[in-house]
């Protein structure tokens, strides 16, 4: 799916429709010292194996891609809900 590099969308800060720069949302690096990560490491330690079933066969053929919209006027960033597609191309 081809997406334009600039989309006119509603900005919650400007309270009006403005031009937004479009980029693909990417997940950041996970923190090793976050509470959930420490808890999970503690669960896996010692005997007893995995605490929940490991997913062996992937059932989905596509991933959900989310768009990151940045307002050109004020710089506010918000996300557009992810849609399921194989390939996302941002057209300049």
PyMOL Python script that loads the backbone (N, CA, C, O; Angstrom):
from pymol import cmd

cmd.read_pdbstr("""\
ATOM      1  N   UNK A   1       0.838  -1.171   0.000  1.00  0.00           N
ATOM      2  CA  UNK A   1       0.000   0.000   0.000  1.00  0.00           C
ATOM      3  C   UNK A   1       0.885   1.236   0.000  1.00  0.00           C
ATOM      4  O   UNK A   1       1.861   1.317   0.745  1.00  0.00           O
ATOM      5  N   UNK A   2       0.534   2.190  -0.838  1.00  0.00           N
ATOM      6  CA  UNK A   2       1.297   3.424  -0.917  1.00  0.00           C
ATOM      7  C   UNK A   2       0.606   4.506  -0.094  1.00  0.00           C
ATOM      8  O   UNK A   2      -0.604   4.703  -0.200  1.00  0.00           O
ATOM      9  N   UNK A   3       1.389   5.205   0.730  1.00  0.00           N
ATOM     10  CA  UNK A   3       0.875   6.268   1.595  1.00  0.00           C
ATOM     11  C   UNK A   3       1.631   7.545   1.264  1.00  0.00           C
ATOM     12  O   UNK A   3       2.856   7.512   1.151  1.00  0.00           O
ATOM     13  N   UNK A   4       0.932   8.683   1.105  1.00  0.00           N
ATOM     14  CA  UNK A   4       1.635   9.938   0.824  1.00  0.00           C
ATOM     15  C   UNK A   4       2.496  10.386   2.001  1.00  0.00           C
ATOM     16  O   UNK A   4       2.188  10.074   3.151  1.00  0.00           O
ATOM     17  N   UNK A   5       3.581  11.120   1.715  1.00  0.00           N
ATOM     18  CA  UNK A   5       4.507  11.574   2.751  1.00  0.00           C
ATOM     19  C   UNK A   5       3.890  12.647   3.640  1.00  0.00           C
ATOM     20  O   UNK A   5       4.306  12.820   4.786  1.00  0.00           O
ATOM     21  N   UNK A   6       2.897  13.370   3.115  1.00  0.00           N
ATOM     22  CA  UNK A   6       2.191  14.384   3.902  1.00  0.00           C
ATOM     23  C   UNK A   6       0.693  14.165   3.788  1.00  0.00           C
ATOM     24  O   UNK A   6       0.153  14.007   2.693  1.00  0.00           O
ATOM     25  N   UNK A   7       0.019  14.159   4.958  1.00  0.00           N
ATOM     26  CA  UNK A   7      -1.431  13.957   5.036  1.00  0.00           C
ATOM     27  C   UNK A   7      -2.041  15.118   5.797  1.00  0.00           C
ATOM     28  O   UNK A   7      -1.475  15.584   6.786  1.00  0.00           O
ATOM     29  N   UNK A   8      -3.196  15.586   5.338  1.00  0.00           N
ATOM     30  CA  UNK A   8      -3.921  16.614   6.087  1.00  0.00           C
ATOM     31  C   UNK A   8      -4.792  15.885   7.108  1.00  0.00           C
ATOM     32  O   UNK A   8      -5.693  15.131   6.741  1.00  0.00           O
ATOM     33  N   UNK A   9      -4.514  16.116   8.398  1.00  0.00           N
ATOM     34  CA  UNK A   9      -5.227  15.434   9.479  1.00  0.00           C
ATOM     35  C   UNK A   9      -5.486  16.411  10.618  1.00  0.00           C
ATOM     36  O   UNK A   9      -4.919  17.503  10.656  1.00  0.00           O
ATOM     37  N   UNK A  10      -6.355  16.002  11.550  1.00  0.00           N
ATOM     38  CA  UNK A  10      -6.705  16.865  12.677  1.00  0.00           C
ATOM     39  C   UNK A  10      -5.609  16.834  13.731  1.00  0.00           C
ATOM     40  O   UNK A  10      -5.175  15.763  14.155  1.00  0.00           O
ATOM     41  N   UNK A  11      -5.159  18.027  14.156  1.00  0.00           N
ATOM     42  CA  UNK A  11      -4.164  18.150  15.217  1.00  0.00           C
ATOM     43  C   UNK A  11      -4.888  18.531  16.505  1.00  0.00           C
ATOM     44  O   UNK A  11      -5.651  19.497  16.531  1.00  0.00           O
ATOM     45  N   UNK A  12      -4.648  17.771  17.575  1.00  0.00           N
ATOM     46  CA  UNK A  12      -5.350  18.014  18.842  1.00  0.00           C
ATOM     47  C   UNK A  12      -4.831  19.263  19.542  1.00  0.00           C
ATOM     48  O   UNK A  12      -5.552  19.863  20.340  1.00  0.00           O
ATOM     49  N   UNK A  13      -3.583  19.670  19.258  1.00  0.00           N
ATOM     50  CA  UNK A  13      -3.015  20.864  19.890  1.00  0.00           C
ATOM     51  C   UNK A  13      -3.474  22.133  19.166  1.00  0.00           C
ATOM     52  O   UNK A  13      -3.873  23.109  19.802  1.00  0.00           O
ATOM     53  N   UNK A  14      -3.411  22.109  17.824  1.00  0.00           N
ATOM     54  CA  UNK A  14      -3.829  23.271  17.028  1.00  0.00           C
ATOM     55  C   UNK A  14      -5.353  23.380  16.931  1.00  0.00           C
ATOM     56  O   UNK A  14      -5.877  24.444  16.600  1.00  0.00           O
ATOM     57  N   UNK A  15      -6.060  22.297  17.214  1.00  0.00           N
ATOM     58  CA  UNK A  15      -7.524  22.200  17.146  1.00  0.00           C
ATOM     59  C   UNK A  15      -8.056  22.484  15.741  1.00  0.00           C
ATOM     60  O   UNK A  15      -9.151  23.024  15.585  1.00  0.00           O
ATOM     61  N   UNK A  16      -7.282  22.122  14.726  1.00  0.00           N
ATOM     62  CA  UNK A  16      -7.699  22.297  13.337  1.00  0.00           C
ATOM     63  C   UNK A  16      -6.987  21.277  12.456  1.00  0.00           C
ATOM     64  O   UNK A  16      -6.042  20.626  12.901  1.00  0.00           O
ATOM     65  N   UNK A  17      -7.428  21.136  11.229  1.00  0.00           N
ATOM     66  CA  UNK A  17      -6.783  20.236  10.279  1.00  0.00           C
ATOM     67  C   UNK A  17      -5.536  20.912   9.714  1.00  0.00           C
ATOM     68  O   UNK A  17      -5.611  22.010   9.161  1.00  0.00           O
ATOM     69  N   UNK A  18      -4.397  20.251   9.857  1.00  0.00           N
ATOM     70  CA  UNK A  18      -3.126  20.772   9.347  1.00  0.00           C
ATOM     71  C   UNK A  18      -2.389  19.670   8.601  1.00  0.00           C
ATOM     72  O   UNK A  18      -2.772  18.502   8.670  1.00  0.00           O
ATOM     73  N   UNK A  19      -1.335  20.042   7.891  1.00  0.00           N
ATOM     74  CA  UNK A  19      -0.502  19.056   7.209  1.00  0.00           C
ATOM     75  C   UNK A  19       0.339  18.300   8.230  1.00  0.00           C
ATOM     76  O   UNK A  19       0.870  18.899   9.165  1.00  0.00           O
ATOM     77  N   UNK A  20       0.460  17.000   8.056  1.00  0.00           N
ATOM     78  CA  UNK A  20       1.251  16.154   8.945  1.00  0.00           C
ATOM     79  C   UNK A  20       2.270  15.364   8.132  1.00  0.00           C
ATOM     80  O   UNK A  20       1.954  14.849   7.060  1.00  0.00           O
ATOM     81  N   UNK A  21       3.498  15.272   8.649  1.00  0.00           N
ATOM     82  CA  UNK A  21       4.516  14.437   8.026  1.00  0.00           C
ATOM     83  C   UNK A  21       4.289  12.997   8.466  1.00  0.00           C
ATOM     84  O   UNK A  21       4.045  12.739   9.645  1.00  0.00           O
ATOM     85  N   UNK A  22       4.367  12.058   7.526  1.00  0.00           N
ATOM     86  CA  UNK A  22       4.065  10.660   7.799  1.00  0.00           C
ATOM     87  C   UNK A  22       5.349   9.836   7.845  1.00  0.00           C
ATOM     88  O   UNK A  22       6.169   9.896   6.929  1.00  0.00           O
ATOM     89  N   UNK A  23       5.514   9.064   8.923  1.00  0.00           N
ATOM     90  CA  UNK A  23       6.609   8.097   9.022  1.00  0.00           C
ATOM     91  C   UNK A  23       6.035   6.795   9.571  1.00  0.00           C
ATOM     92  O   UNK A  23       4.943   6.776  10.140  1.00  0.00           O
ATOM     93  N   UNK A  24       6.773   5.724   9.397  1.00  0.00           N
ATOM     94  CA  UNK A  24       6.354   4.428   9.899  1.00  0.00           C
ATOM     95  C   UNK A  24       6.776   4.302  11.357  1.00  0.00           C
ATOM     96  O   UNK A  24       7.927   4.579  11.696  1.00  0.00           O
ATOM     97  N   UNK A  25       5.849   3.884  12.225  1.00  0.00           N
ATOM     98  CA  UNK A  25       6.152   3.720  13.645  1.00  0.00           C
ATOM     99  C   UNK A  25       7.019   2.488  13.836  1.00  0.00           C
ATOM    100  O   UNK A  25       6.721   1.422  13.298  1.00  0.00           O
ATOM    101  N   UNK A  26       8.090   2.635  14.599  1.00  0.00           N
ATOM    102  CA  UNK A  26       8.952   1.503  14.930  1.00  0.00           C
ATOM    103  C   UNK A  26       9.082   1.400  16.440  1.00  0.00           C
ATOM    104  O   UNK A  26       9.218   2.405  17.137  1.00  0.00           O
ATOM    105  N   UNK A  27       9.038   0.177  16.932  1.00  0.00           N
ATOM    106  CA  UNK A  27       9.137  -0.081  18.367  1.00  0.00           C
ATOM    107  C   UNK A  27      10.544   0.251  18.850  1.00  0.00           C
ATOM    108  O   UNK A  27      11.526  -0.067  18.179  1.00  0.00           O
ATOM    109  N   UNK A  28      10.640   0.888  20.008  1.00  0.00           N
ATOM    110  CA  UNK A  28      11.935   1.241  20.580  1.00  0.00           C
ATOM    111  C   UNK A  28      12.602   0.050  21.246  1.00  0.00           C
ATOM    112  O   UNK A  28      12.011  -1.025  21.353  1.00  0.00           O
ATOM    113  N   UNK A  29      13.825   0.245  21.690  1.00  0.00           N
ATOM    114  CA  UNK A  29      14.578  -0.817  22.348  1.00  0.00           C
ATOM    115  C   UNK A  29      13.972  -1.078  23.733  1.00  0.00           C
ATOM    116  O   UNK A  29      13.691  -0.141  24.480  1.00  0.00           O
ATOM    117  N   UNK A  30      13.776  -2.356  24.068  1.00  0.00           N
ATOM    118  CA  UNK A  30      13.193  -2.726  25.360  1.00  0.00           C
ATOM    119  C   UNK A  30      14.198  -2.478  26.486  1.00  0.00           C
ATOM    120  O   UNK A  30      15.393  -2.715  26.313  1.00  0.00           O
ATOM    121  N   UNK A  31      13.715  -2.002  27.642  1.00  0.00           N
ATOM    122  CA  UNK A  31      14.594  -1.754  28.781  1.00  0.00           C
ATOM    123  C   UNK A  31      14.778  -3.052  29.558  1.00  0.00           C
ATOM    124  O   UNK A  31      13.806  -3.695  29.955  1.00  0.00           O
ATOM    125  N   UNK A  32      16.032  -3.426  29.769  1.00  0.00           N
ATOM    126  CA  UNK A  32      16.332  -4.683  30.468  1.00  0.00           C
ATOM    127  C   UNK A  32      16.000  -4.599  31.949  1.00  0.00           C
ATOM    128  O   UNK A  32      15.761  -5.629  32.579  1.00  0.00           O
ATOM    129  N   UNK A  33      15.978  -3.396  32.522  1.00  0.00           N
ATOM    130  CA  UNK A  33      15.716  -3.240  33.961  1.00  0.00           C
ATOM    131  C   UNK A  33      14.271  -2.845  34.266  1.00  0.00           C
ATOM    132  O   UNK A  33      13.965  -2.465  35.396  1.00  0.00           O
ATOM    133  N   UNK A  34      13.374  -2.929  33.272  1.00  0.00           N
ATOM    134  CA  UNK A  34      11.956  -2.651  33.517  1.00  0.00           C
ATOM    135  C   UNK A  34      11.385  -3.744  34.420  1.00  0.00           C
ATOM    136  O   UNK A  34      11.865  -4.877  34.408  1.00  0.00           O
ATOM    137  N   UNK A  35      10.354  -3.400  35.207  1.00  0.00           N
ATOM    138  CA  UNK A  35       9.814  -4.344  36.184  1.00  0.00           C
ATOM    139  C   UNK A  35       9.334  -5.640  35.548  1.00  0.00           C
ATOM    140  O   UNK A  35       9.590  -6.725  36.070  1.00  0.00           O
ATOM    141  N   UNK A  36       8.638  -5.526  34.422  1.00  0.00           N
ATOM    142  CA  UNK A  36       8.124  -6.718  33.743  1.00  0.00           C
ATOM    143  C   UNK A  36       9.232  -7.628  33.260  1.00  0.00           C
ATOM    144  O   UNK A  36       9.123  -8.851  33.356  1.00  0.00           O
ATOM    145  N   UNK A  37      10.307  -7.037  32.739  1.00  0.00           N
ATOM    146  CA  UNK A  37      11.442  -7.826  32.230  1.00  0.00           C
ATOM    147  C   UNK A  37      12.155  -8.549  33.374  1.00  0.00           C
ATOM    148  O   UNK A  37      12.556  -9.704  33.235  1.00  0.00           O
ATOM    149  N   UNK A  38      12.308  -7.852  34.512  1.00  0.00           N
ATOM    150  CA  UNK A  38      12.952  -8.483  35.684  1.00  0.00           C
ATOM    151  C   UNK A  38      12.092  -9.621  36.211  1.00  0.00           C
ATOM    152  O   UNK A  38      12.611 -10.674  36.580  1.00  0.00           O
ATOM    153  N   UNK A  39      10.775  -9.414  36.247  1.00  0.00           N
ATOM    154  CA  UNK A  39       9.845 -10.432  36.729  1.00  0.00           C
ATOM    155  C   UNK A  39       9.897 -11.665  35.829  1.00  0.00           C
ATOM    156  O   UNK A  39       9.899 -12.794  36.318  1.00  0.00           O
ATOM    157  N   UNK A  40       9.939 -11.448  34.523  1.00  0.00           N
ATOM    158  CA  UNK A  40       9.976 -12.549  33.553  1.00  0.00           C
ATOM    159  C   UNK A  40      11.280 -13.340  33.693  1.00  0.00           C
ATOM    160  O   UNK A  40      11.269 -14.570  33.649  1.00  0.00           O
ATOM    161  N   UNK A  41      12.389 -12.641  33.861  1.00  0.00           N
ATOM    162  CA  UNK A  41      13.693 -13.309  34.051  1.00  0.00           C
ATOM    163  C   UNK A  41      13.680 -14.176  35.308  1.00  0.00           C
ATOM    164  O   UNK A  41      14.211 -15.286  35.312  1.00  0.00           O
ATOM    165  N   UNK A  42      13.067 -13.657  36.377  1.00  0.00           N
ATOM    166  CA  UNK A  42      12.994 -14.388  37.638  1.00  0.00           C
ATOM    167  C   UNK A  42      12.129 -15.645  37.481  1.00  0.00           C
ATOM    168  O   UNK A  42      12.423 -16.681  38.079  1.00  0.00           O
ATOM    169  N   UNK A  43      11.058 -15.553  36.674  1.00  0.00           N
ATOM    170  CA  UNK A  43      10.185 -16.706  36.431  1.00  0.00           C
ATOM    171  C   UNK A  43      10.913 -17.813  35.686  1.00  0.00           C
ATOM    172  O   UNK A  43      10.695 -18.994  35.956  1.00  0.00           O
ATOM    173  N   UNK A  44      11.781 -17.436  34.747  1.00  0.00           N
ATOM    174  CA  UNK A  44      12.473 -18.426  33.921  1.00  0.00           C
ATOM    175  C   UNK A  44      13.690 -19.046  34.616  1.00  0.00           C
ATOM    176  O   UNK A  44      14.211 -20.065  34.162  1.00  0.00           O
ATOM    177  N   UNK A  45      14.140 -18.438  35.705  1.00  0.00           N
ATOM    178  CA  UNK A  45      15.336 -18.894  36.397  1.00  0.00           C
ATOM    179  C   UNK A  45      15.083 -20.231  37.102  1.00  0.00           C
ATOM    180  O   UNK A  45      13.992 -20.468  37.620  1.00  0.00           O
ATOM    181  N   UNK A  46      16.085 -21.090  37.117  1.00  0.00           N
ATOM    182  CA  UNK A  46      15.980 -22.353  37.839  1.00  0.00           C
ATOM    183  C   UNK A  46      15.250 -23.424  37.042  1.00  0.00           C
ATOM    184  O   UNK A  46      15.163 -23.348  35.816  1.00  0.00           O
ATOM    185  N   UNK A  47      14.722 -24.430  37.753  1.00  0.00           N
ATOM    186  CA  UNK A  47      14.028 -25.541  37.114  1.00  0.00           C
ATOM    187  C   UNK A  47      12.581 -25.177  36.864  1.00  0.00           C
ATOM    188  O   UNK A  47      12.048 -24.255  37.481  1.00  0.00           O
ATOM    189  N   UNK A  48      11.946 -25.905  35.956  1.00  0.00           N
ATOM    190  CA  UNK A  48      10.516 -25.685  35.709  1.00  0.00           C
ATOM    191  C   UNK A  48      10.222 -25.222  34.306  1.00  0.00           C
ATOM    192  O   UNK A  48       9.071 -25.276  33.871  1.00  0.00           O
ATOM    193  N   UNK A  49      11.228 -24.767  33.584  1.00  0.00           N
ATOM    194  CA  UNK A  49      11.040 -24.404  32.176  1.00  0.00           C
ATOM    195  C   UNK A  49      10.215 -23.153  31.947  1.00  0.00           C
ATOM    196  O   UNK A  49      10.118 -22.280  32.809  1.00  0.00           O
ATOM    197  N   UNK A  50       9.627 -23.089  30.770  1.00  0.00           N
ATOM    198  CA  UNK A  50       8.864 -21.914  30.331  1.00  0.00           C
ATOM    199  C   UNK A  50       7.559 -21.808  31.114  1.00  0.00           C
ATOM    200  O   UNK A  50       6.907 -22.820  31.372  1.00  0.00           O
ATOM    201  N   UNK A  51       7.175 -20.586  31.494  1.00  0.00           N
ATOM    202  CA  UNK A  51       5.969 -20.393  32.304  1.00  0.00           C
ATOM    203  C   UNK A  51       4.704 -20.263  31.460  1.00  0.00           C
ATOM    204  O   UNK A  51       3.597 -20.299  31.997  1.00  0.00           O
ATOM    205  N   UNK A  52       4.859 -20.111  30.134  1.00  0.00           N
ATOM    206  CA  UNK A  52       3.699 -20.052  29.249  1.00  0.00           C
ATOM    207  C   UNK A  52       4.115 -20.684  27.926  1.00  0.00           C
ATOM    208  O   UNK A  52       5.306 -20.701  27.618  1.00  0.00           O
ATOM    209  N   UNK A  53       3.178 -21.206  27.130  1.00  0.00           N
ATOM    210  CA  UNK A  53       3.551 -21.921  25.914  1.00  0.00           C
ATOM    211  C   UNK A  53       4.258 -21.026  24.898  1.00  0.00           C
ATOM    212  O   UNK A  53       3.831 -19.900  24.643  1.00  0.00           O
ATOM    213  N   UNK A  54       5.343 -21.542  24.323  1.00  0.00           N
ATOM    214  CA  UNK A  54       6.054 -20.799  23.285  1.00  0.00           C
ATOM    215  C   UNK A  54       5.315 -20.987  21.966  1.00  0.00           C
ATOM    216  O   UNK A  54       4.897 -22.096  21.635  1.00  0.00           O
ATOM    217  N   UNK A  55       5.155 -19.896  21.211  1.00  0.00           N
ATOM    218  CA  UNK A  55       4.478 -19.975  19.924  1.00  0.00           C
ATOM    219  C   UNK A  55       5.441 -20.566  18.890  1.00  0.00           C
ATOM    220  O   UNK A  55       6.483 -19.979  18.596  1.00  0.00           O
ATOM    221  N   UNK A  56       5.093 -21.704  18.356  1.00  0.00           N
ATOM    222  CA  UNK A  56       5.972 -22.401  17.433  1.00  0.00           C
ATOM    223  C   UNK A  56       5.671 -22.057  15.975  1.00  0.00           C
ATOM    224  O   UNK A  56       6.589 -21.787  15.201  1.00  0.00           O
ATOM    225  N   UNK A  57       4.401 -22.064  15.599  1.00  0.00           N
ATOM    226  CA  UNK A  57       4.022 -21.775  14.211  1.00  0.00           C
ATOM    227  C   UNK A  57       3.305 -20.428  14.180  1.00  0.00           C
ATOM    228  O   UNK A  57       2.331 -20.221  14.904  1.00  0.00           O
ATOM    229  N   UNK A  58       3.784 -19.523  13.349  1.00  0.00           N
ATOM    230  CA  UNK A  58       3.155 -18.212  13.223  1.00  0.00           C
ATOM    231  C   UNK A  58       1.916 -18.341  12.347  1.00  0.00           C
ATOM    232  O   UNK A  58       1.996 -18.850  11.229  1.00  0.00           O
ATOM    233  N   UNK A  59       0.770 -17.882  12.849  1.00  0.00           N
ATOM    234  CA  UNK A  59      -0.487 -18.055  12.129  1.00  0.00           C
ATOM    235  C   UNK A  59      -0.773 -16.904  11.158  1.00  0.00           C
ATOM    236  O   UNK A  59      -1.402 -17.103  10.119  1.00  0.00           O
ATOM    237  N   UNK A  60      -0.316 -15.723  11.498  1.00  0.00           N
ATOM    238  CA  UNK A  60      -0.605 -14.552  10.662  1.00  0.00           C
ATOM    239  C   UNK A  60       0.444 -14.418   9.553  1.00  0.00           C
ATOM    240  O   UNK A  60       1.622 -14.709   9.758  1.00  0.00           O
ATOM    241  N   UNK A  61      -0.003 -13.975   8.387  1.00  0.00           N
ATOM    242  CA  UNK A  61       0.916 -13.777   7.256  1.00  0.00           C
ATOM    243  C   UNK A  61       1.342 -12.318   7.136  1.00  0.00           C
ATOM    244  O   UNK A  61       2.303 -12.005   6.433  1.00  0.00           O
ATOM    245  N   UNK A  62       0.633 -11.429   7.820  1.00  0.00           N
ATOM    246  CA  UNK A  62       0.955  -9.997   7.754  1.00  0.00           C
ATOM    247  C   UNK A  62       1.114  -9.425   9.151  1.00  0.00           C
ATOM    248  O   UNK A  62       0.740 -10.061  10.136  1.00  0.00           O
ATOM    249  N   UNK A  63       1.678  -8.207   9.237  1.00  0.00           N
ATOM    250  CA  UNK A  63       1.800  -7.493  10.504  1.00  0.00           C
ATOM    251  C   UNK A  63       1.002  -6.213  10.442  1.00  0.00           C
ATOM    252  O   UNK A  63       0.726  -5.690   9.363  1.00  0.00           O
ATOM    253  N   UNK A  64       0.633  -5.714  11.602  1.00  0.00           N
ATOM    254  CA  UNK A  64      -0.068  -4.436  11.648  1.00  0.00           C
ATOM    255  C   UNK A  64       0.958  -3.311  11.625  1.00  0.00           C
ATOM    256  O   UNK A  64       1.871  -3.282  12.451  1.00  0.00           O
ATOM    257  N   UNK A  65       0.812  -2.395  10.690  1.00  0.00           N
ATOM    258  CA  UNK A  65       1.725  -1.260  10.568  1.00  0.00           C
ATOM    259  C   UNK A  65       0.994  -0.006  11.028  1.00  0.00           C
ATOM    260  O   UNK A  65      -0.119   0.269  10.580  1.00  0.00           O
ATOM    261  N   UNK A  66       1.626   0.760  11.932  1.00  0.00           N
ATOM    262  CA  UNK A  66       1.045   1.999  12.420  1.00  0.00           C
ATOM    263  C   UNK A  66       1.782   3.183  11.817  1.00  0.00           C
ATOM    264  O   UNK A  66       2.985   3.115  11.567  1.00  0.00           O
ATOM    265  N   UNK A  67       1.050   4.275  11.586  1.00  0.00           N
ATOM    266  CA  UNK A  67       1.647   5.487  11.029  1.00  0.00           C
ATOM    267  C   UNK A  67       1.878   6.494  12.144  1.00  0.00           C
ATOM    268  O   UNK A  67       1.047   6.641  13.041  1.00  0.00           O
ATOM    269  N   UNK A  68       3.001   7.180  12.084  1.00  0.00           N
ATOM    270  CA  UNK A  68       3.326   8.234  13.039  1.00  0.00           C
ATOM    271  C   UNK A  68       3.145   9.561  12.304  1.00  0.00           C
ATOM    272  O   UNK A  68       3.834   9.832  11.321  1.00  0.00           O
ATOM    273  N   UNK A  69       2.216  10.382  12.784  1.00  0.00           N
ATOM    274  CA  UNK A  69       1.921  11.655  12.141  1.00  0.00           C
ATOM    275  C   UNK A  69       2.471  12.808  12.977  1.00  0.00           C
ATOM    276  O   UNK A  69       2.170  12.919  14.165  1.00  0.00           O
ATOM    277  N   UNK A  70       3.284  13.671  12.348  1.00  0.00           N
ATOM    278  CA  UNK A  70       3.860  14.822  13.040  1.00  0.00           C
ATOM    279  C   UNK A  70       3.315  16.090  12.409  1.00  0.00           C
ATOM    280  O   UNK A  70       3.441  16.294  11.201  1.00  0.00           O
ATOM    281  N   UNK A  71       2.705  16.949  13.234  1.00  0.00           N
ATOM    282  CA  UNK A  71       2.118  18.207  12.758  1.00  0.00           C
ATOM    283  C   UNK A  71       3.238  19.143  12.294  1.00  0.00           C
ATOM    284  O   UNK A  71       4.231  19.330  12.998  1.00  0.00           O
ATOM    285  N   UNK A  72       3.070  19.725  11.114  1.00  0.00           N
ATOM    286  CA  UNK A  72       4.096  20.631  10.581  1.00  0.00           C
ATOM    287  C   UNK A  72       4.039  22.006  11.240  1.00  0.00           C
ATOM    288  O   UNK A  72       5.004  22.766  11.167  1.00  0.00           O
ATOM    289  N   UNK A  73       2.922  22.331  11.880  1.00  0.00           N
ATOM    290  CA  UNK A  73       2.766  23.642  12.525  1.00  0.00           C
ATOM    291  C   UNK A  73       3.349  23.648  13.939  1.00  0.00           C
ATOM    292  O   UNK A  73       4.197  24.480  14.259  1.00  0.00           O
ATOM    293  N   UNK A  74       2.891  22.713  14.788  1.00  0.00           N
ATOM    294  CA  UNK A  74       3.301  22.731  16.201  1.00  0.00           C
ATOM    295  C   UNK A  74       4.270  21.606  16.569  1.00  0.00           C
ATOM    296  O   UNK A  74       4.931  21.692  17.604  1.00  0.00           O
ATOM    297  N   UNK A  75       4.374  20.557  15.754  1.00  0.00           N
ATOM    298  CA  UNK A  75       5.303  19.470  16.046  1.00  0.00           C
ATOM    299  C   UNK A  75       4.726  18.346  16.887  1.00  0.00           C
ATOM    300  O   UNK A  75       5.446  17.415  17.245  1.00  0.00           O
ATOM    301  N   UNK A  76       3.433  18.415  17.211  1.00  0.00           N
ATOM    302  CA  UNK A  76       2.785  17.360  18.005  1.00  0.00           C
ATOM    303  C   UNK A  76       2.764  16.062  17.194  1.00  0.00           C
ATOM    304  O   UNK A  76       2.450  16.073  16.004  1.00  0.00           O
ATOM    305  N   UNK A  77       3.097  14.948  17.844  1.00  0.00           N
ATOM    306  CA  UNK A  77       3.105  13.642  17.173  1.00  0.00           C
ATOM    307  C   UNK A  77       1.966  12.799  17.718  1.00  0.00           C
ATOM    308  O   UNK A  77       1.795  12.688  18.932  1.00  0.00           O
ATOM    309  N   UNK A  78       1.190  12.208  16.827  1.00  0.00           N
ATOM    310  CA  UNK A  78       0.210  11.210  17.245  1.00  0.00           C
ATOM    311  C   UNK A  78       0.211  10.073  16.240  1.00  0.00           C
ATOM    312  O   UNK A  78       0.765  10.191  15.147  1.00  0.00           O
ATOM    313  N   UNK A  79      -0.417   8.969  16.625  1.00  0.00           N
ATOM    314  CA  UNK A  79      -0.360   7.756  15.824  1.00  0.00           C
ATOM    315  C   UNK A  79      -1.692   7.482  15.163  1.00  0.00           C
ATOM    316  O   UNK A  79      -2.751   7.800  15.703  1.00  0.00           O
ATOM    317  N   UNK A  80      -1.624   6.889  13.991  1.00  0.00           N
ATOM    318  CA  UNK A  80      -2.819   6.418  13.314  1.00  0.00           C
ATOM    319  C   UNK A  80      -2.852   4.904  13.480  1.00  0.00           C
ATOM    320  O   UNK A  80      -1.843   4.227  13.284  1.00  0.00           O
ATOM    321  N   UNK A  81      -4.020   4.379  13.842  1.00  0.00           N
ATOM    322  CA  UNK A  81      -4.204   2.970  14.157  1.00  0.00           C
ATOM    323  C   UNK A  81      -3.626   2.066  13.074  1.00  0.00           C
ATOM    324  O   UNK A  81      -3.752   2.343  11.881  1.00  0.00           O
ATOM    325  N   UNK A  82      -2.991   0.982  13.511  1.00  0.00           N
ATOM    326  CA  UNK A  82      -2.344   0.053  12.583  1.00  0.00           C
ATOM    327  C   UNK A  82      -3.329  -0.710  11.733  1.00  0.00           C
ATOM    328  O   UNK A  82      -4.387  -1.121  12.210  1.00  0.00           O
ATOM    329  N   UNK A  83      -2.978  -0.902  10.457  1.00  0.00           N
ATOM    330  CA  UNK A  83      -3.779  -1.713   9.562  1.00  0.00           C
ATOM    331  C   UNK A  83      -2.919  -2.874   9.088  1.00  0.00           C
ATOM    332  O   UNK A  83      -1.699  -2.757   8.973  1.00  0.00           O
ATOM    333  N   UNK A  84      -3.573  -3.993   8.817  1.00  0.00           N
ATOM    334  CA  UNK A  84      -2.869  -5.205   8.441  1.00  0.00           C
ATOM    335  C   UNK A  84      -2.549  -5.172   6.954  1.00  0.00           C
ATOM    336  O   UNK A  84      -3.447  -5.153   6.112  1.00  0.00           O
ATOM    337  N   UNK A  85      -1.236  -5.165   6.639  1.00  0.00           N
ATOM    338  CA  UNK A  85      -0.823  -5.217   5.245  1.00  0.00           C
ATOM    339  C   UNK A  85       0.565  -5.792   5.142  1.00  0.00           C
ATOM    340  O   UNK A  85       1.330  -5.794   6.107  1.00  0.00           O
ATOM    341  N   UNK A  86       0.890  -6.294   3.931  1.00  0.00           N
ATOM    342  CA  UNK A  86       2.201  -6.932   3.732  1.00  0.00           C
ATOM    343  C   UNK A  86       3.311  -5.905   3.565  1.00  0.00           C
ATOM    344  O   UNK A  86       4.400  -6.052   4.119  1.00  0.00           O
ATOM    345  N   UNK A  87       3.016  -4.853   2.784  1.00  0.00           N
ATOM    346  CA  UNK A  87       4.065  -3.879   2.460  1.00  0.00           C
ATOM    347  C   UNK A  87       3.500  -2.469   2.539  1.00  0.00           C
ATOM    348  O   UNK A  87       2.424  -2.194   2.007  1.00  0.00           O
ATOM    349  N   UNK A  88       4.230  -1.575   3.205  1.00  0.00           N
ATOM    350  CA  UNK A  88       3.815  -0.181   3.307  1.00  0.00           C
ATOM    351  C   UNK A  88       4.914   0.675   2.702  1.00  0.00           C
ATOM    352  O   UNK A  88       6.079   0.568   3.086  1.00  0.00           O
ATOM    353  N   UNK A  89       4.540   1.523   1.754  1.00  0.00           N
ATOM    354  CA  UNK A  89       5.511   2.386   1.071  1.00  0.00           C
ATOM    355  C   UNK A  89       5.059   3.825   1.228  1.00  0.00           C
ATOM    356  O   UNK A  89       3.924   4.169   0.899  1.00  0.00           O
ATOM    357  N   UNK A  90       5.968   4.679   1.740  1.00  0.00           N
ATOM    358  CA  UNK A  90       5.677   6.109   1.881  1.00  0.00           C
ATOM    359  C   UNK A  90       6.196   6.810   0.632  1.00  0.00           C
ATOM    360  O   UNK A  90       7.399   6.830   0.373  1.00  0.00           O
ATOM    361  N   UNK A  91       5.269   7.388  -0.146  1.00  0.00           N
ATOM    362  CA  UNK A  91       5.582   8.021  -1.418  1.00  0.00           C
ATOM    363  C   UNK A  91       5.920   9.480  -1.175  1.00  0.00           C
ATOM    364  O   UNK A  91       5.110  10.217  -0.613  1.00  0.00           O
ATOM    365  N   UNK A  92       7.105   9.908  -1.590  1.00  0.00           N
ATOM    366  CA  UNK A  92       7.551  11.295  -1.419  1.00  0.00           C
ATOM    367  C   UNK A  92       7.036  12.159  -2.547  1.00  0.00           C
ATOM    368  O   UNK A  92       7.307  13.359  -2.579  1.00  0.00           O
TER     369      UNK A  92
END
""", "prot")
cmd.dss("prot")
cmd.show_as("cartoon", "prot")
cmd.util.cbc("prot")
cmd.orient("prot")
